[in-house]
Amino acid sequence: MKVIVPSMLQSYTGAREVTAEGGTLGAVLLDLDRRHPGLRFRVVDEQDRIRPHVRFFVNGELVSDLGRALAPEDVVQIVQALSGG
């Protein structure tokens, strides 16, 4: 499936759009990390929770469950909030 990557994570992927496989959002993130090491840790913490500043959209719908089932034709978009002072 197609995964749209925010500019802040493109240093891991080298591209704005990449492909990944998996039956759930969590599985897709594991596949992305296999293909692009280090990416998953930037969006999921040590307790396997989505980090507070990260949002996932599947076909335009906000998803907050790593167990969410996905189909090969789905489009996953990762969005990261900017913060700082």
Helices and strands as residue ranges (DSSP letters): E 2-4, G 7-9, H 10-13, E 17-19, H 25-35, H 39-43, E 54-58, E 61-63, E 75-80
